[in-house]
């Protein structure tokens, strides 16, 4: 018993165990007690804390406590899904210029060369021209024509020198790809026009010039709506100045595809206003516009989003109020009607042809019908041609679409300012 007391004493204070303990002399504590680690006896409060475990449970947050445990997994899943949608919607709004102006698709399209498509374009010859936009941005333009020897001789008894007719088709591309990718299609249209034309002295010459917006192909700058609008005006100015001549009767036809329809119609409204202002002060330097062709047109950015995201449960189709790109073909038609009313001229606005692919996978098919109805309500000379079995980029490839396009183009070129109706079969093909 005494030995146990000594050992406990040594455990409590091992450095003071040498010498006498309770009157006992001659006993020394072992070394492992003297020099060992100090062992402190827990206090009464510490023992109380140890012996009396807490009865409190883990507290739940206000969010988790208000949801039954059975519903917690689906709530977390829905929250993650909403967070992902919100994140994607945010980047769609912030990066809308990159997503709308797809100059980078397909990959390496900005490094395309005209020579790579030369074999598919024969006998049409294409050249790259460089112009500047109204703000100084460098732009690329592709110019194509079929070279022919001028064998048209005037009759000897003719006393009056006739002007040469020249028709220039100004092409405004869609929002994706580069201009060289479209050269084989444009060449096919020119070849069809050449086969339809009659070799007479009055037969006009046809050319196609295609604009590369800023940020596309070899054009500099970044694509924005305000910048592209400046590019379109500079493009039409360049065409009017380059192809006009005292002995030439120049007619310009605008041809837009998809987003290019909004660009072309908006450019036409501004161009006609500027030309009318020149005529009011003196002879107009700008050439007249003979026609407007809208291929697979979009009516607005809202319709484009609905076409890309037709599912009503997706939130992306409802982001159009947050878009700072406000391309709208319907608004441009209203501006054309307003210009006609201000100038008090029945033929101040050229005829308009709408080429509508029946199987368009990008733009809803009913968009063309709404634009046609809106044009008729405004009193414009507008007609629609539905191209059966044609997808978004196939209207000029199909025979019906190409025939309507070529017929309208040659009619505008030969007569200068005809009505759109006689050149179309307006009833949709079955």
C-alpha positions as CSV (number, residue, x, y, z in Angstrom):
1,X,0.0,0.0,0.0
2,X,2.8,2.4,0.9
3,X,4.6,1.6,-2.3
4,X,1.5,2.6,-4.3
5,X,1.3,5.9,-2.5
6,X,5.0,6.6,-3.3
7,X,4.5,5.8,-7.0
8,X,1.5,8.1,-7.2
9,X,3.5,10.8,-5.5
10,X,6.3,10.4,-7.9
11,X,3.9,10.6,-10.9
12,X,2.5,13.9,-9.6
13,X,5.9,15.6,-8.9
14,X,8.7,13.4,-10.2
15,X,11.5,16.0,-9.7
16,X,11.0,16.2,-6.0
17,X,10.9,12.5,-5.1
18,X,14.5,12.2,-4.0
19,X,15.1,12.3,-0.2
20,X,12.6,11.6,2.5
21,X,9.0,11.0,1.8
22,X,6.7,11.0,4.8
23,X,9.7,10.4,7.1
24,X,11.1,7.5,5.0
25,X,14.7,8.0,4.2
26,X,17.0,6.2,1.9
27,X,14.6,5.6,-0.9
28,X,14.9,7.3,-4.3
29,X,12.5,7.2,-7.1
30,X,13.4,5.3,-10.3
31,X,15.0,7.3,-13.2
32,X,12.0,6.9,-15.4
33,X,9.9,8.7,-12.8
34,X,12.4,11.4,-12.1
35,X,13.2,12.4,-15.6
36,X,10.1,11.3,-17.4
37,X,7.5,13.7,-18.8
38,X,5.4,15.7,-16.5
39,X,1.9,14.1,-16.1
40,X,-0.7,16.6,-14.9
41,X,-3.7,15.4,-13.2
42,X,-6.9,16.8,-14.7
43,X,-8.8,19.3,-12.7
44,X,-12.2,18.8,-11.4
45,X,-13.7,21.0,-14.1
46,X,-11.9,19.2,-16.8
47,X,-13.1,15.9,-15.4
48,X,-16.6,17.2,-15.4
49,X,-16.3,18.2,-19.0
50,X,-15.0,14.8,-19.9
51,X,-17.4,12.8,-17.9
52,X,-20.5,14.8,-18.9
53,X,-20.8,14.6,-22.7
54,X,-22.8,17.3,-24.5
55,X,-26.3,16.5,-25.3
56,X,-26.5,19.1,-28.2
57,X,-26.9,18.0,-31.8
58,X,-25.4,19.4,-34.9
59,X,-27.4,22.5,-35.8
60,X,-29.0,22.7,-39.3
61,X,-29.0,25.8,-41.4
62,X,-32.2,27.7,-42.1
63,X,-32.2,26.5,-45.7
64,X,-31.8,22.8,-44.9
65,X,-34.1,22.9,-41.9
66,X,-36.9,24.2,-44.0
67,X,-36.7,21.4,-46.6
68,X,-37.7,17.8,-45.9
69,X,-34.8,15.4,-46.3
70,X,-36.6,13.5,-49.0
71,X,-36.7,16.7,-51.2
72,X,-33.1,17.8,-50.6
73,X,-31.4,15.9,-53.5
74,X,-33.8,17.2,-56.2
75,X,-33.6,20.7,-54.8
76,X,-29.8,20.6,-55.0
77,X,-30.0,19.2,-58.6
78,X,-32.4,21.9,-59.7
79,X,-30.3,24.6,-58.1
80,X,-27.2,23.4,-59.9
81,X,-29.1,23.3,-63.2
82,X,-30.4,26.9,-62.7
83,X,-26.9,28.0,-61.8
84,X,-25.5,26.4,-65.0
85,X,-28.2,28.1,-67.1
86,X,-27.6,31.5,-65.5
87,X,-23.9,31.1,-66.1
88,X,-24.4,30.3,-69.8
89,X,-26.9,33.0,-70.3
90,X,-24.5,35.5,-68.8
91,X,-21.7,34.5,-71.2
92,X,-24.1,34.5,-74.2
93,X,-25.0,38.1,-73.4
94,X,-21.3,39.1,-72.8
95,X,-19.9,37.2,-75.8
96,X,-22.8,37.9,-78.2
97,X,-20.6,39.5,-80.9
98,X,-18.4,36.4,-81.0
99,X,-21.4,34.1,-81.2
100,X,-23.3,36.2,-83.8
101,X,-20.5,37.1,-86.1
102,X,-18.9,33.7,-86.8
103,X,-15.9,34.8,-88.8
104,X,-13.8,32.0,-87.2
105,X,-16.0,29.2,-88.5
106,X,-15.1,26.9,-90.2
107,X,-11.6,26.9,-88.6
108,X,-8.9,28.7,-90.7
109,X,-11.5,30.2,-92.9
110,X,-9.8,33.6,-92.6
111,X,-6.8,32.2,-94.3
112,X,-8.7,31.1,-97.4
113,X,-7.4,32.0,-100.8
114,X,-9.4,32.8,-104.0
115,X,-7.0,30.5,-105.9
116,X,-8.1,27.5,-103.8
117,X,-11.6,27.8,-105.4
118,X,-10.5,28.8,-108.9
119,X,-11.3,25.4,-110.5
120,X,-14.8,25.4,-109.2
121,X,-15.5,28.9,-110.4
122,X,-14.5,28.7,-114.0
123,X,-15.1,30.5,-116.3
124,X,-15.8,33.3,-113.8
125,X,-12.6,35.1,-112.7
126,X,-12.4,36.5,-109.2
127,X,-10.1,39.2,-107.9
128,X,-9.6,40.6,-104.5
129,X,-10.0,44.4,-104.1
130,X,-9.2,46.5,-101.1
131,X,-11.4,49.4,-100.0
132,X,-11.8,51.5,-96.8
133,X,-14.8,51.8,-94.7
134,X,-16.2,55.2,-93.6
135,X,-14.1,55.1,-90.5
136,X,-11.0,54.0,-92.3
137,X,-11.1,50.3,-91.6
138,X,-9.6,48.2,-94.3
139,X,-12.1,45.9,-96.1
140,X,-11.7,43.1,-98.6
141,X,-14.0,42.8,-101.7
142,X,-14.2,39.9,-104.1
143,X,-15.0,41.0,-107.7
144,X,-16.1,38.4,-110.3
145,X,-17.2,38.5,-113.9
146,X,-17.1,36.3,-117.0
147,X,-14.5,37.7,-119.4
148,X,-15.9,38.0,-123.0
149,X,-14.6,39.6,-126.1
150,X,-16.5,42.6,-127.1
151,X,-17.9,41.5,-130.4
152,X,-21.0,43.7,-130.3
153,X,-20.7,46.2,-133.1
154,X,-23.0,49.1,-133.6
155,X,-24.8,49.2,-137.0
156,X,-23.1,51.5,-139.4
157,X,-26.2,53.5,-140.0
158,X,-26.7,54.3,-136.3
159,X,-26.5,58.0,-135.6
160,X,-26.8,57.9,-131.9
161,X,-24.2,56.4,-129.6
162,X,-25.9,54.1,-127.1
163,X,-24.8,53.7,-123.6
164,X,-23.5,50.3,-122.4
165,X,-25.6,48.6,-119.8
166,X,-23.8,47.3,-116.7
167,X,-25.5,45.4,-113.9
168,X,-23.5,44.9,-110.6
169,X,-24.8,42.5,-108.0
170,X,-23.7,43.5,-104.5
171,X,-23.6,40.4,-102.3
172,X,-23.9,40.6,-98.5
173,X,-23.1,37.3,-96.9
174,X,-24.5,35.7,-93.8
175,X,-22.9,35.7,-90.4
176,X,-20.6,32.7,-90.8
177,X,-17.6,31.8,-92.9
178,X,-15.4,33.7,-95.3
179,X,-16.2,35.2,-98.8
180,X,-14.1,32.7,-100.8
181,X,-16.3,29.8,-99.5
182,X,-19.2,31.4,-101.4
183,X,-17.5,32.0,-104.7
184,X,-18.5,28.7,-106.3
185,X,-22.2,29.4,-105.6
186,X,-21.9,33.0,-106.9
187,X,-20.1,31.7,-110.0
188,X,-22.9,29.3,-110.7
189,X,-25.4,32.2,-110.7
190,X,-23.2,34.2,-113.1
191,X,-22.9,31.2,-115.4
192,X,-26.7,30.8,-115.4
193,X,-27.1,34.5,-116.2
194,X,-24.6,34.2,-119.1
195,X,-26.5,31.3,-120.6
196,X,-29.9,33.2,-120.3
197,X,-28.6,36.4,-121.8
198,X,-29.0,37.1,-125.5
199,X,-26.0,38.3,-127.4
200,X,-27.5,41.6,-128.6
201,X,-26.0,45.1,-128.5
202,X,-28.4,46.0,-125.7
203,X,-27.5,43.0,-123.6
204,X,-26.0,44.3,-120.3
205,X,-22.8,43.0,-118.7
206,X,-23.1,41.3,-115.3
207,X,-20.7,41.3,-112.4
208,X,-20.9,40.3,-108.8
209,X,-19.0,42.0,-106.0
210,X,-19.0,40.4,-102.5
211,X,-18.2,42.4,-99.4
212,X,-16.2,40.9,-96.4
213,X,-17.4,42.7,-93.3
214,X,-14.8,44.0,-90.8
215,X,-13.4,41.1,-88.9
216,X,-14.2,38.6,-91.7
217,X,-11.6,37.0,-94.1
218,X,-8.8,39.5,-94.7
219,X,-10.7,42.6,-93.5
220,X,-9.3,44.3,-90.4
221,X,-11.2,45.3,-87.3
222,X,-13.8,43.6,-85.2
223,X,-17.4,42.9,-86.3
224,X,-20.1,45.1,-84.7
225,X,-23.4,46.2,-86.0
226,X,-22.4,49.9,-86.2
227,X,-19.2,49.0,-87.9
228,X,-20.9,46.7,-90.5
229,X,-23.4,49.4,-91.3
230,X,-20.5,51.8,-92.1
231,X,-18.9,49.0,-94.2
232,X,-22.1,48.6,-96.3
233,X,-22.3,52.3,-97.0
234,X,-18.7,52.5,-98.0
235,X,-19.1,49.4,-100.2
236,X,-22.1,50.9,-102.1
237,X,-20.2,54.1,-102.5
238,X,-17.2,52.3,-104.0
239,X,-19.4,50.3,-106.4
240,X,-21.1,53.4,-107.6
241,X,-17.8,55.3,-108.1
242,X,-15.9,52.4,-109.7
243,X,-18.5,51.2,-112.2
244,X,-20.0,54.5,-113.2
245,X,-18.9,56.1,-116.4
246,X,-20.4,58.7,-118.8
247,X,-21.0,56.0,-121.5
248,X,-22.4,53.4,-119.0
249,X,-25.9,52.9,-117.8
250,X,-25.2,51.4,-114.4
251,X,-27.8,49.4,-112.4
252,X,-27.1,48.0,-108.9
253,X,-28.9,45.0,-107.4
254,X,-28.5,44.2,-103.7
255,X,-28.5,40.5,-102.7
256,X,-28.4,39.5,-99.0
257,X,-28.3,36.1,-97.4
258,X,-29.6,35.4,-93.8
259,X,-28.1,38.1,-91.6
260,X,-26.9,39.8,-94.8
261,X,-30.6,40.5,-95.7
262,X,-30.8,42.9,-92.7
263,X,-27.5,44.4,-93.7
264,X,-28.6,44.9,-97.3
265,X,-32.1,46.3,-96.5
266,X,-30.7,48.7,-93.9
267,X,-28.0,49.8,-96.4
268,X,-30.6,50.3,-99.1
269,X,-32.6,52.6,-96.9
270,X,-29.6,54.8,-96.0
271,X,-28.3,54.8,-99.6
272,X,-31.7,55.9,-101.0
273,X,-31.9,58.7,-98.5
274,X,-28.4,60.0,-99.4
275,X,-29.1,59.7,-103.1
276,X,-32.3,61.7,-102.7
277,X,-30.4,64.4,-100.8
278,X,-27.9,64.7,-103.7
279,X,-30.7,64.9,-106.3
280,X,-32.3,67.8,-104.4
281,X,-29.1,69.8,-104.6
282,X,-27.9,68.8,-108.1
283,X,-27.0,65.8,-110.2
284,X,-26.7,62.6,-108.2
285,X,-23.3,60.9,-108.2
286,X,-24.7,57.7,-106.7
287,X,-26.1,55.1,-109.1
288,X,-29.7,53.9,-108.9
289,X,-30.6,50.6,-107.1
290,X,-32.7,48.4,-109.4
291,X,-33.7,45.6,-107.0
292,X,-33.3,43.9,-103.6
293,X,-33.1,40.1,-103.2
294,X,-33.5,38.6,-99.7
295,X,-32.4,35.0,-99.4
296,X,-33.5,33.1,-96.3
297,X,-34.0,36.4,-94.5
298,X,-34.2,37.0,-90.7
299,X,-36.8,39.4,-89.5
300,X,-35.0,40.2,-86.2
301,X,-32.5,38.9,-83.7
302,X,-35.5,37.6,-81.7
303,X,-36.5,35.4,-84.6
304,X,-32.9,34.2,-85.0
305,X,-32.8,33.1,-81.3
306,X,-36.1,31.4,-81.6
307,X,-34.8,29.5,-84.6
308,X,-31.6,28.5,-82.9
309,X,-33.4,27.4,-79.7
310,X,-36.9,26.3,-80.6
311,X,-37.5,24.6,-77.2
312,X,-39.6,26.8,-75.1
313,X,-38.2,25.5,-71.9
314,X,-34.7,26.8,-72.8
315,X,-34.0,30.2,-71.4
316,X,-31.7,31.3,-74.3
317,X,-34.5,32.2,-76.6
318,X,-35.7,34.8,-74.2
319,X,-32.4,36.7,-74.1
320,X,-33.2,39.0,-77.1
321,X,-34.0,42.1,-74.8
322,X,-30.4,42.0,-73.7
323,X,-28.9,42.1,-77.2
324,X,-27.2,45.2,-78.3
325,X,-27.3,43.9,-81.9
326,X,-30.6,45.0,-83.2
327,X,-30.6,43.8,-86.8
328,X,-34.2,43.9,-88.1
329,X,-35.3,43.4,-91.7
330,X,-38.9,44.3,-90.8
331,X,-37.8,47.7,-89.5
332,X,-35.8,48.3,-92.6
333,X,-38.9,47.7,-94.7
334,X,-40.7,50.3,-92.7
335,X,-37.9,52.7,-93.3
336,X,-38.2,52.1,-97.0
337,X,-41.9,52.8,-96.9
338,X,-41.3,56.0,-95.0
339,X,-38.7,57.1,-97.5
340,X,-41.2,56.4,-100.3
341,X,-43.9,58.5,-98.6
342,X,-41.5,61.4,-98.0
343,X,-40.3,61.5,-101.6
344,X,-43.8,61.0,-103.0
345,X,-42.6,58.6,-105.6
346,X,-44.3,55.4,-106.5
347,X,-41.1,53.9,-107.9
348,X,-38.6,55.4,-105.5
349,X,-38.2,52.0,-103.8
350,X,-37.0,49.1,-105.9
351,X,-38.8,45.8,-106.1
352,X,-38.0,43.2,-103.5
353,X,-37.8,39.4,-104.0
354,X,-37.8,37.0,-101.0
355,X,-36.3,33.5,-101.6
356,X,-37.5,31.3,-98.8
357,X,-36.1,27.7,-98.4
358,X,-38.9,25.4,-97.3
359,X,-36.6,23.2,-95.2
360,X,-34.6,26.0,-93.6
361,X,-33.0,24.6,-90.4
362,X,-31.8,28.0,-89.1
363,X,-34.6,30.6,-89.8
364,X,-38.2,29.5,-89.1
365,X,-40.1,29.2,-92.4
366,X,-42.9,31.5,-91.3
367,X,-40.5,34.4,-91.1
368,X,-40.5,35.0,-94.9
369,X,-44.3,35.0,-94.9
370,X,-44.4,37.6,-92.1
371,X,-42.0,39.8,-94.0
372,X,-44.0,39.5,-97.2
373,X,-47.3,40.4,-95.4
374,X,-45.6,43.3,-93.7
375,X,-44.3,44.5,-97.1
376,X,-47.7,44.3,-98.6
377,X,-49.2,46.2,-95.7
378,X,-46.7,48.9,-96.3
379,X,-47.5,49.1,-100.0
380,X,-44.1,47.9,-101.2
381,X,-43.5,45.9,-104.4
382,X,-42.6,42.6,-102.8
383,X,-42.9,39.0,-103.8
384,X,-41.9,35.6,-102.3
385,X,-40.7,32.5,-103.9
386,X,-40.7,29.3,-101.8
387,X,-37.9,26.9,-102.9
388,X,-38.9,23.3,-102.2
389,X,-36.5,20.8,-100.6
390,X,-34.0,23.6,-100.0
391,X,-32.2,24.2,-96.7
392,X,-30.7,27.4,-95.3
393,X,-27.9,27.9,-97.9
394,X,-29.4,25.9,-100.8
395,X,-32.0,28.3,-102.3
396,X,-29.7,29.4,-105.2
397,X,-28.5,25.8,-105.7
398,X,-31.9,24.4,-106.3
399,X,-33.3,24.9,-109.8
400,X,-36.4,26.8,-108.8
401,X,-34.5,29.2,-106.5
402,X,-31.8,29.9,-109.1
403,X,-34.3,30.4,-111.9
404,X,-36.2,33.0,-109.8
405,X,-33.0,34.7,-108.7
406,X,-31.7,34.9,-112.3
407,X,-35.0,35.9,-113.8
408,X,-35.4,38.8,-111.4
409,X,-31.8,39.9,-111.8
410,X,-31.9,39.9,-115.6
411,X,-35.3,41.6,-115.5
412,X,-34.0,44.4,-113.3
413,X,-30.9,44.7,-115.4
414,X,-32.7,45.0,-118.7
415,X,-35.6,47.2,-117.7
416,X,-33.9,49.1,-114.9
417,X,-36.9,49.4,-112.5
418,X,-39.5,46.7,-113.2
419,X,-42.1,45.2,-110.9
420,X,-41.1,42.1,-108.9
421,X,-44.3,40.2,-109.7
422,X,-43.9,39.3,-113.4
423,X,-40.7,37.5,-112.8
424,X,-41.9,35.2,-110.1
425,X,-44.1,32.2,-109.7
426,X,-45.6,33.3,-106.4
427,X,-47.5,30.1,-105.7
428,X,-45.4,27.8,-103.5
429,X,-44.4,24.6,-105.1
430,X,-46.0,21.5,-103.7
